[in-house]
Amino acid sequence: MSDENSGTPEVVELAKYNRAKEDLRKANERVKELEPLAARVAELEPLATKATTLEAQLAELTTARQADAARWSEELALADVGLTDPVGRDVARVVYGRLPEKDRPAIADYVRSLSAEGADVPKPLQPYFSRPAAQVVTPAATVKPPTTAAKPTTTGAEGSSMAAQLKAAEAEYPRTGNIQVLKEAMDAYNESQRKSTGRP
């Protein structure tokens, strides 16, 4: 430095030159040190791009999942209060959407309030919340179905006769619903089997 400030102009220029040459040598050494890092940066650049893309996809999927979760939560809440018809749910959403936003309850709470006794149900939702009038159930006259199967007999060729009668009673039971005829046929068949085998 003292050479630059004092001395002949040639000495000053030579000192500047030497200093610039040393700075250039150091810069070249630094560039050589950074070459492997530059290669590594070039290697990692596609990964960084892919990470950015994946991050955007993740944000998009998270938003979609949150929307789906909210929608299914709403669907379950509507089903819990008894509104299971898809058209009824859509109607409830439209009616709910027309409520003033200020002090608007959650949709499930709103629909639950409509199902309360004496609630003022909006006209579009009345079919979904109407309570049927109490019906008096009168018992139907009991009609005894005719018995078409013959009562089992114990005479003749008992084994085959009883089996035939049992089959006939089984065939008639679904049509007539007369369990007594079927039971009698089964008892008679079992009795004939005990007699034919000599069991008590």
ABEGO torsion letter per residue (X at the ends): XAAAABEBAAAAAAAAAAAAAAAAAAAAAAAAAAAAAAAAAAAAAAAAAAAAAAAAAAAAAAAAAAAAAAAAAAAAAAAAAGBABAAAAAAAAAAAAABBABGBBBAAAAAAAAABBGBBBBAAAAAAABBBBBBBBBBBBBBBBBBABBBBBABEBAAAAAAAAAAAAAAAAAAAGBAAAAAAAAAAAAAAAAAAAGBX
